């Protein structure tokens, strides 16, 4: 099927809506570079639209009823939203599920050291990255330091114009003959991704005193954050690109930013929830953590948090039983809201041109992800896909169907296969991306807008 540019379908009035929505999304990107920051931003936003934390609402009323809007927060790293519909929960929910973690560098627990007159923070990369892309670019540090007394210090350095930034050095081209002969995955080793954080030595109290640059960094950490070196043990510090989201192209048709994967779908998912009113079928939005490393851990999709939340909601609706929980999950429909690869003409040989997503042609559905012989994928059934097509066509949403890339080149995964374990209908649906997992990823402004439109249509009609 021929894919047409979505831009050609917009009136001048609608184009203004498209860019207004893009402006709000870029604000989210700039203020949500970590999972914790995303959760804070989202909760502040949804509470303005009437969402109430679940336990807080139950203190005011005994049971949930149609129209109630509640959310659950998991360790400040994941959020699940529910809008209760008029139909019984056992008949299923319409679910949007995205992740809010992105590839990055994590500061290790014993990170600070000095070498050659520089102070460094040792890091461990998180998720699938091309390590060489992270050297010589301005980097920021975001996160929290939790002290032994339980107090928390928020860290955010490198985003303001007056802030210092950090960087990882690379070998100068004049001496890089041997380096340039290495394979791309060996040009920069993981243990070489150490962040340079200082160069001024602290005046030594004693002659011959060592590690005075490290000592000066510790002095600054104490001054600004009341932090001791041992506090790194209970810190979660993430190193991310210091750049802001920017429009790209003379026509501003694209957005260049860190973190589109998968915050573009997370933003559209929760914003779609804010546009549902008076629904029959309960709507749910899952914004989870740890997808980039296999959806593991207490805040990942493989935990029981989602299932426990559904049980709590059923109980608050006066209808909990193990059987009711299983029926609710099995009868649900879900869009696994995650990005896919966009066709890049510079690397055309990696794609099947007939079965790839094109930037500017609308939101993209992937019937299956996984790798090679569909290994590790959820393969959506045809009946569910036909149902979704009908919904989107009725609401004049522009969409396309695609695969990640050529069959034998590799692949990727989402949370779809995890949710399919409940027996529900699931299909991957999101925005095509260029430069996926790089410090600067690219999406189409039109695809961003169609993504949200599609999610709204699904929640209202599925």
C-alpha positions as CSV (number, residue, x, y, z in Angstrom):
1,X,0.0,0.0,0.0
2,X,1.2,3.5,-0.9
3,X,2.0,5.7,2.2
4,X,1.0,9.3,1.9
5,X,2.2,12.3,3.9
6,X,-0.2,13.2,6.7
7,X,0.8,16.8,6.3
8,X,-1.3,17.0,3.1
9,X,-4.5,16.2,5.1
10,X,-4.2,19.2,7.5
11,X,-6.0,22.4,7.1
12,X,-4.3,25.6,8.3
13,X,-6.4,25.5,11.5
14,X,-5.4,21.9,12.3
15,X,-1.7,22.6,11.6
16,X,-1.9,25.1,14.5
17,X,-3.2,22.4,16.8
18,X,-0.5,20.1,15.6
19,X,2.3,22.5,16.6
20,X,0.6,23.5,19.8
21,X,0.5,19.9,20.9
22,X,4.2,19.5,19.8
23,X,5.1,22.5,22.0
24,X,3.5,20.9,25.1
25,X,5.3,17.6,24.3
26,X,8.7,19.3,24.1
27,X,8.0,20.8,27.5
28,X,7.5,17.3,28.8
29,X,10.7,16.1,27.3
30,X,12.7,18.9,28.7
31,X,11.3,18.4,32.2
32,X,11.2,14.6,32.2
33,X,14.7,13.2,31.4
34,X,14.4,10.5,34.0
35,X,11.6,8.1,35.2
36,X,11.2,10.0,38.4
37,X,11.0,13.4,36.7
38,X,8.4,11.9,34.2
39,X,6.3,10.6,37.1
40,X,6.4,14.0,38.9
41,X,5.4,15.8,35.7
42,X,2.6,13.4,34.9
43,X,1.1,13.3,38.4
44,X,1.1,17.1,38.6
45,X,-0.6,17.3,35.2
46,X,-3.3,14.6,35.7
47,X,-4.2,15.8,39.1
48,X,-5.3,19.1,37.5
49,X,-7.7,17.1,35.4
50,X,-9.3,15.4,38.3
51,X,-7.2,12.3,38.9
52,X,-6.8,11.3,42.5
53,X,-4.3,9.0,44.1
54,X,-6.2,5.7,44.8
55,X,-5.8,5.5,48.6
56,X,-6.6,9.2,49.0
57,X,-9.9,8.8,47.1
58,X,-10.9,5.8,49.2
59,X,-10.6,7.9,52.3
60,X,-13.3,10.2,50.9
61,X,-15.6,7.5,49.4
62,X,-16.1,3.8,50.1
63,X,-16.4,2.5,46.6
64,X,-15.4,3.5,43.1
65,X,-18.1,4.3,40.6
66,X,-18.4,5.3,36.9
67,X,-16.5,8.4,36.1
68,X,-14.0,8.2,38.9
69,X,-10.4,8.8,37.9
70,X,-7.6,7.3,40.1
71,X,-3.9,6.6,39.8
72,X,-1.3,4.5,41.4
73,X,2.4,5.4,41.8
74,X,5.1,2.7,42.0
75,X,8.3,3.8,43.8
76,X,8.2,7.2,42.0
77,X,9.2,5.4,38.8
78,X,5.9,4.2,37.3
79,X,2.3,5.3,37.1
80,X,-1.0,3.5,36.3
81,X,-4.1,5.5,35.6
82,X,-7.8,4.3,35.6
83,X,-11.0,6.0,34.5
84,X,-13.9,3.9,35.6
85,X,-16.4,3.2,32.9
86,X,-20.1,2.4,33.2
87,X,-19.7,-1.2,32.1
88,X,-18.6,-3.9,34.6
89,X,-14.8,-4.3,34.8
90,X,-15.1,-8.0,34.1
91,X,-16.0,-7.1,30.5
92,X,-12.5,-5.8,30.1
93,X,-10.6,-2.5,29.8
94,X,-9.1,-0.5,27.0
95,X,-5.4,-0.2,27.9
96,X,-2.5,2.0,26.7
97,X,0.9,0.9,27.9
98,X,4.2,2.7,27.4
99,X,7.5,3.0,29.2
100,X,9.2,6.1,30.5
101,X,12.8,4.8,30.9
102,X,15.3,5.6,28.1
103,X,18.9,4.5,27.4
104,X,21.4,6.4,29.4
105,X,24.5,6.1,31.6
106,X,24.1,5.3,35.3
107,X,26.6,6.5,37.9
108,X,28.1,3.5,39.8
109,X,27.8,3.1,43.6
110,X,31.6,3.7,44.1
111,X,32.2,6.1,41.3
112,X,34.4,9.0,42.3
113,X,38.1,8.8,41.5
114,X,41.0,10.9,40.3
115,X,43.5,10.2,37.5
116,X,45.9,12.5,35.7
117,X,44.6,15.7,37.3
118,X,41.0,15.0,36.5
119,X,38.1,13.8,38.8
120,X,35.9,11.2,37.2
121,X,32.5,9.5,37.9
122,X,32.5,5.9,36.8
123,X,29.4,4.9,34.9
124,X,27.5,1.8,33.7
125,X,25.4,2.1,30.6
126,X,21.7,1.3,30.8
127,X,19.9,-0.2,27.8
128,X,21.1,-0.7,24.3
129,X,23.4,2.1,23.1
130,X,26.2,2.7,20.6
131,X,28.8,3.7,23.2
132,X,30.8,5.9,20.8
133,X,27.8,8.2,20.4
134,X,28.1,9.3,24.1
135,X,31.6,10.8,24.0
136,X,32.4,14.5,23.5
137,X,28.8,15.7,23.9
138,X,27.5,17.9,26.8
139,X,26.0,15.7,29.5
140,X,23.8,16.5,32.5
141,X,23.4,14.6,35.8
142,X,19.8,14.0,37.1
143,X,18.6,11.9,40.0
144,X,18.4,11.6,43.7
145,X,20.7,11.0,46.7
146,X,19.0,9.3,49.6
147,X,20.9,9.6,52.9
148,X,20.9,7.1,55.8
149,X,18.4,9.2,57.7
150,X,15.9,8.9,54.8
151,X,16.2,12.4,53.6
152,X,16.3,12.8,49.8
153,X,18.4,15.3,47.8
154,X,17.3,16.0,44.2
155,X,20.1,16.5,41.7
156,X,19.7,18.2,38.4
157,X,22.9,19.7,37.0
158,X,23.6,20.7,33.4
159,X,20.2,21.9,32.1
160,X,20.4,25.6,32.8
161,X,22.5,28.0,30.8
162,X,24.4,28.9,34.0
163,X,25.0,25.2,34.9
164,X,28.2,23.4,34.2
165,X,28.0,20.4,32.0
166,X,30.0,17.1,32.0
167,X,31.6,15.1,29.3
168,X,33.4,11.9,28.3
169,X,36.6,12.4,26.4
170,X,37.7,10.7,23.2
171,X,41.1,10.2,21.7
172,X,42.2,13.0,19.3
173,X,42.1,12.0,15.6
174,X,45.9,12.7,15.3
175,X,46.7,9.7,17.5
176,X,43.7,7.5,16.7
177,X,45.2,5.3,14.0
178,X,44.8,2.1,16.1
179,X,41.5,3.1,17.5
180,X,40.0,3.7,14.0
181,X,40.8,0.1,13.1
182,X,38.6,-1.3,15.8
183,X,35.0,-2.5,15.3
184,X,32.4,0.0,16.2
185,X,31.4,-1.9,19.4
186,X,35.0,-1.7,20.6
187,X,36.0,1.8,19.6
188,X,34.7,3.0,23.1
189,X,34.6,0.3,25.8
190,X,31.9,0.3,28.5
191,X,34.5,0.9,31.2
192,X,35.8,3.9,29.3
193,X,32.5,5.8,29.7
194,X,33.8,7.7,32.7
195,X,32.5,11.2,33.2
196,X,35.0,14.1,33.7
197,X,33.6,16.2,36.6
198,X,36.5,18.4,37.8
199,X,40.1,19.6,37.3
200,X,40.8,22.1,40.1
201,X,42.8,20.7,43.1
202,X,41.9,21.6,46.6
203,X,44.8,23.3,48.4
204,X,46.5,20.5,50.3
205,X,46.8,20.7,54.0
206,X,49.9,18.6,53.9
207,X,52.7,18.5,51.3
208,X,52.4,15.5,48.9
209,X,48.7,15.0,49.7
210,X,47.1,13.0,46.9
211,X,43.7,13.1,45.1
212,X,43.2,16.8,45.7
213,X,41.0,17.3,42.7
214,X,38.7,14.5,44.0
215,X,38.8,16.3,47.4
216,X,37.6,19.5,45.8
217,X,34.7,17.8,44.1
218,X,33.7,16.3,47.4
219,X,33.9,19.7,49.0
220,X,31.5,21.1,46.3
221,X,29.1,18.1,46.8
222,X,29.1,18.8,50.5
223,X,28.5,22.5,50.0
224,X,25.7,22.2,47.5
225,X,24.1,18.9,48.4
226,X,25.3,18.2,52.0
227,X,26.6,14.9,50.5
228,X,29.4,12.7,51.7
229,X,31.2,10.3,49.4
230,X,29.5,7.3,51.1
231,X,26.1,8.7,50.0
232,X,26.8,7.6,46.4
233,X,26.0,4.1,47.8
234,X,22.3,5.0,48.1
235,X,22.1,7.4,45.1
236,X,20.4,7.0,41.7
237,X,22.2,9.4,39.4
238,X,21.5,9.2,35.6
239,X,23.7,10.8,33.0
240,X,21.7,12.2,30.0
241,X,22.3,14.6,27.1
242,X,22.2,18.2,28.3
243,X,20.5,19.4,25.1
244,X,16.9,20.6,24.9
245,X,14.2,19.3,22.5
246,X,14.3,21.3,19.3
247,X,12.3,21.6,16.1
248,X,14.3,20.2,13.2
249,X,14.2,21.1,9.5
250,X,13.5,24.4,7.8
251,X,9.8,23.6,8.0
252,X,9.9,22.5,11.7
253,X,8.4,19.2,10.6
254,X,10.5,17.1,13.0
255,X,11.6,17.2,16.6
256,X,15.2,16.3,17.6
257,X,15.6,15.3,21.2
258,X,16.8,12.7,23.7
259,X,14.2,10.3,25.0
260,X,11.6,10.0,22.3
261,X,11.8,6.2,22.9
262,X,9.4,5.9,24.6
263,X,8.3,9.2,26.1
264,X,6.6,10.2,22.9
265,X,4.1,7.3,23.4
266,X,4.0,7.8,27.2
267,X,3.0,11.4,26.7
268,X,0.4,10.7,24.1
269,X,-1.0,7.9,26.2
270,X,-1.6,9.8,29.4
271,X,-2.8,12.9,27.4
272,X,-5.3,10.7,25.6
273,X,-6.7,9.6,29.0
274,X,-7.3,13.2,29.8
275,X,-9.6,13.5,26.8
276,X,-11.9,10.6,27.7
277,X,-15.2,11.4,29.3
278,X,-18.3,9.4,30.0
279,X,-16.8,6.2,28.7
280,X,-18.5,2.8,28.8
281,X,-15.5,0.6,29.0
282,X,-12.9,1.4,31.8
283,X,-9.8,3.1,30.4
284,X,-6.3,2.3,31.7
285,X,-2.9,3.8,31.1
286,X,0.3,2.1,32.2
287,X,3.5,4.1,32.2
288,X,6.2,1.7,33.3
289,X,9.9,1.5,34.0
290,X,12.8,-0.9,33.0
291,X,11.6,-1.8,29.5
292,X,15.0,-1.0,28.1
293,X,16.6,-3.7,30.2
294,X,13.9,-6.4,29.9
295,X,11.0,-5.0,31.9
296,X,12.4,-6.6,35.1
297,X,12.4,-5.4,38.7
298,X,9.7,-4.1,41.0
299,X,8.9,-1.2,38.7
300,X,9.1,-3.1,35.4
301,X,6.2,-4.6,33.5
302,X,7.1,-8.1,34.6
303,X,6.3,-7.2,38.3
304,X,2.9,-7.8,39.7
305,X,2.2,-4.1,40.3
306,X,-0.3,-3.8,37.4
307,X,-2.1,-6.9,38.4
308,X,-2.3,-5.8,42.0
309,X,-3.7,-2.4,40.9
310,X,-6.4,-4.0,38.9
311,X,-7.3,-6.2,41.9
312,X,-7.5,-3.0,44.1
313,X,-9.8,-1.3,41.6
314,X,-12.0,-4.4,41.3
315,X,-12.3,-4.6,45.1
316,X,-13.1,-0.9,45.3
317,X,-15.9,-1.5,42.8
318,X,-17.2,-4.2,45.0
319,X,-16.5,-7.0,42.7
320,X,-13.1,-8.6,43.5
321,X,-12.4,-12.3,43.2
322,X,-9.6,-14.2,41.6
323,X,-11.9,-15.2,38.8
324,X,-13.1,-11.6,38.3
325,X,-9.5,-10.4,38.1
326,X,-8.7,-13.1,35.5
327,X,-11.8,-12.2,33.4
328,X,-11.0,-8.5,33.5
329,X,-7.5,-9.0,32.2
330,X,-8.4,-11.6,29.6
331,X,-11.2,-9.5,28.2
332,X,-9.1,-6.4,27.8
333,X,-7.7,-4.8,24.6
334,X,-4.4,-3.1,24.6
335,X,-2.2,-0.9,22.5
336,X,1.4,-1.5,23.5
337,X,2.5,2.1,23.0
338,X,6.0,1.9,21.8
339,X,8.1,3.4,19.0
340,X,9.3,1.7,15.9
341,X,12.1,2.4,13.4
342,X,11.5,5.0,10.7
343,X,12.8,4.6,7.2
344,X,16.2,6.2,6.8
345,X,17.3,6.6,3.1
346,X,20.9,6.9,4.2
347,X,20.7,3.2,5.4
348,X,18.1,1.9,3.0
349,X,19.6,-1.5,2.8
350,X,18.6,-2.3,6.4
351,X,14.9,-1.9,5.7
352,X,12.2,-3.6,3.7
353,X,10.7,-0.5,1.9
354,X,7.3,-2.1,1.5
355,X,7.1,-2.9,5.2
356,X,8.7,0.0,7.1
357,X,7.3,3.1,8.8
358,X,7.9,6.4,7.1
359,X,8.1,9.7,9.1
360,X,5.1,11.9,8.5
361,X,2.8,9.1,7.4
362,X,1.0,8.7,10.7
363,X,1.2,6.4,13.8
364,X,2.6,3.0,13.1
365,X,1.3,-0.5,14.0
366,X,3.7,-3.5,14.3
367,X,1.8,-6.8,14.2
368,X,4.8,-8.4,15.8
369,X,8.2,-7.4,17.1
370,X,10.8,-9.8,18.3
371,X,13.8,-10.8,16.1
372,X,14.4,-12.9,13.0
373,X,11.7,-15.7,13.2
374,X,9.5,-13.5,15.3
375,X,11.3,-14.8,18.4
376,X,10.1,-13.2,21.6
377,X,7.2,-11.4,20.0
378,X,3.6,-11.0,20.5
379,X,1.9,-11.6,17.2
380,X,-1.5,-9.8,17.2
381,X,-4.5,-11.7,15.7
382,X,-6.2,-10.5,12.5
383,X,-9.6,-10.0,14.1
384,X,-8.2,-7.5,16.6
385,X,-6.3,-5.6,13.9
386,X,-9.5,-5.3,11.8
387,X,-11.3,-3.9,14.8
388,X,-8.6,-1.3,15.3
389,X,-8.5,-0.3,11.6
390,X,-12.3,0.3,11.7
391,X,-12.0,2.6,14.8
392,X,-9.2,4.7,13.3
393,X,-10.8,5.0,9.9
394,X,-14.0,6.2,11.5
395,X,-12.1,9.0,13.3
396,X,-9.9,9.8,10.3
397,X,-6.7,8.9,12.0
398,X,-3.7,8.5,9.7
399,X,-1.9,5.2,10.3
400,X,0.5,2.7,8.7
401,X,1.7,-0.8,9.3
402,X,5.4,-1.7,9.5
403,X,8.1,-4.0,10.7
404,X,11.3,-2.9,12.5
405,X,13.7,-3.8,9.7
406,X,14.9,-6.6,7.5
407,X,14.1,-10.0,8.8
408,X,17.6,-11.3,9.5
409,X,19.3,-8.1,10.7
410,X,18.1,-8.2,14.3
411,X,15.1,-6.9,16.1
412,X,13.7,-5.6,19.4
413,X,11.0,-6.1,21.9
414,X,8.2,-4.2,23.8
415,X,5.9,-5.0,26.8
416,X,3.3,-6.5,24.4
417,X,4.3,-10.1,25.0
418,X,4.1,-9.7,28.7
419,X,0.6,-8.3,28.6
420,X,-0.5,-11.0,26.2
421,X,0.2,-13.6,28.9
422,X,-3.1,-12.5,30.4
423,X,-4.9,-13.6,27.2
424,X,-5.8,-10.1,26.2
425,X,-5.6,-8.7,22.6
426,X,-2.4,-6.7,22.2
427,X,-0.7,-4.9,19.4
428,X,2.3,-2.6,19.3
429,X,1.4,0.9,18.2
430,X,3.5,4.1,18.2
431,X,5.7,6.6,16.4
432,X,8.5,6.0,13.9
433,X,11.9,7.2,15.0
434,X,15.2,8.0,13.4
435,X,18.4,7.5,15.4
436,X,16.7,5.3,17.9
437,X,18.6,4.9,21.2
438,X,21.0,7.7,20.2
439,X,21.5,10.8,22.4
440,X,19.4,12.7,19.8
441,X,16.4,10.9,18.3
442,X,14.1,12.3,15.6
443,X,10.3,12.0,15.1
444,X,7.7,13.7,12.9
445,X,5.5,16.4,14.4
446,X,2.6,15.0,12.4
447,X,3.1,11.4,13.7
448,X,3.1,12.7,17.2
449,X,-0.3,14.3,16.7
450,X,-1.8,11.3,14.9
451,X,-0.5,9.1,17.7
452,X,-2.5,10.9,20.3
453,X,-5.6,11.1,18.0
454,X,-5.4,7.3,17.5
455,X,-5.1,6.6,21.3
456,X,-8.1,8.8,22.0
457,X,-10.2,7.0,19.4
458,X,-9.1,3.6,20.8
459,X,-10.0,4.5,24.4
460,X,-13.4,5.8,23.4
461,X,-14.5,3.2,20.9
462,X,-12.6,-0.1,21.4
